[in-house]
Amino acid sequence: MQGRLPAGRGGAGSQGAGLVRTTCSSGGGSGAGAGQPGARPSEGPLDPVYPRTYGALLKVAQMVTLLIAFICVRSSVWTRYSAYSYFEVVTICNLIMILVFYLVHLFRLYRVLTCISWPLSELLHYLIGTLLLLIASIVAASKSYSQSGLVAGADKAWAMREPEEIKRHGPCL
């Protein structure tokens, strides 16, 4: 009989060892109160430790940066409506998705919605969102014609063209 038991289990007294309970913590925290009896932080639907983790602080910084970029482009005078409206749509969609992931971790919805691979979905969101933001920033920077609000919203690194070069060659796209 002992040859049929799974590896690591042997002999008498091991019949009830089939259930293993683990606690999962996302966001890089130390799993507050995971092994301590009577620890309050792991109870309830709200995770009080998550807002202080590096992952949560980075999500808040991303949301603030996207909101500033949106406000910079929105408050500027445009000449090409489609380029800047695309930039606005991409920034707001990214902001909303980051807010959704923040709320998923804050309210521990990853424990309820186990059919979704949350790390994979977050990775795909960041890959696709970064690519779309890169494209939108390059297009908006190339159409900015050195208007300070548009340059700040798009990104100064892609908009460093000399005014003489703009006069000689015209707009990029």
N, C-alpha and C positions, 0 to 999 in steps of 0.2 A: 504494500500500500504506500510505503513511503517514497517509492520511486515515482509515483504519479503526482506528488505534491509539487507546486511551482517552486522555482529556485528561491532560496532565502527563507523558506518556511520548512520547518521540519518537526517531526515528532509530535508528542502529546501536547495538548493545550493550545494548539494553533488554529482551531476550527473557527473562532470568531474574529480572526485578524483579516477578514476580507475587505473591510471598509476602512479607507484611509481618508481622513479629513485634512484638507489643506486650506490655507487662506491665501487669497491672491490680492496683491496690491499693485495698482498701475500708477505710473507717474514717478517712479524712481524713489519713492519713500522707503523707509526701513520696515514697512509692515507694522505700523503702530499697534502695539498690543497683541501681536499675533499669537504669542505663546503664553501670555499672562492671563491667568484666570480673573474674570470680572473686569476686564479692560473695556472701557466705554467707547473709544474711538472707532472700533470696528463694527459697532452696532448701529442699526438704523439705516435709512436710505441715503443720508447725506454723509459724505466723507469729509470730516472737519480738517484732516491733515492735508488733503490734496491741494488746496489753494496755496500752501506754503512750499510745495515741491518745485524743483527746477522745471519740470515739464509744464506745470500750470503757469509759472511765471513767464516762461517763454511763449506760451499761447497768448497770455495777456499782452506781452510786448508785441507780438505779431499783430494782434487785433488793433492795438493803438497805432502801430505804424501804418497798417492798411487804412485805418480811418483818417490819419493825417494825409496820406497820399490821395485819398478820395477827396478830402476837403480842399487840398491844394489845386487839384485839377478842376473840381467843380466850381471853385470861386474865381477861376481865371477866365479871360475872354478867349473864345475859341475862333478858329477860322475853319477848321475841318471837323465837322460834327461827328462823323463816324469813328475816327481814330480815338477821340476822347470818350465817346460813349462806350466803346469797347473796353477801354481802360477802366471806366467806372463800373461796368458790369463785372469785369474780372475781379476787381478789388472787393466789391461788395459780396460777390459769391464766395470768394475765399474767406472773407471776414465771417460770413454766416456759417460756413463749414467748420472753421476753427472754433467758433462759438458752440456749435453742435458737439464737436469732440470734447470741448471743455465741460459741457453739461453732462455728457455721457460719463466722463470720469468723475465729475463732482457728485452726481446722483447714483453712481455705481450701476448704470444701466448695462454695462458689459456683463454683469452677473446674470441679468434677466434675459438679455438677448444673446444667448450663447451660439446661435446659428451664424452669427457674423464674426469673422476674424477681425477684431478691432485693430490689432497692430498692422495687419496687412492693408486694411482699408485706410488707415491713417497714412501709411507709407505711400499708397497709390494716390491719395489726395494730395500729399505734399509734392510728389513727383509731377503730377499733372498740373497742379496749381502753380508750381514754380515755373514750369515751362510756359504756361499761359501768361503769367505775370511778366516773364522775360520778354515774350513777344509783344505784349501790350505796352511795356515800358519802352522798348526799342521803337515801336511805331509812334507812340506819343512823344518821345524825345525827338524823333526825326521830324515831326510835324510841329514842334513847339516854336520854331523861329525865334529863339532866345527870349521868350516870355518867361519871367522868373517863376511864376506860379506853376506853369506847366513843366518847366525844367525840374523844379523841386519835386513835383508829384511823380514825374516819370522816373528820373534818377539822373543826377548830375554827371555820373560817370559815362553815360551814353550820349550826353548832349553837349560835350565839350568841343564844339566846332567854332572856329573863328568867324566873326561876321563877314570878313572879306571872302572867306571860302564859301559862305552861303550866297553872297552876291555873285561870285564867279560861276558856281556850279548849279545854283538853284536848290530846290528841295530834293531830298534823297529819293523819296518815293512818289 
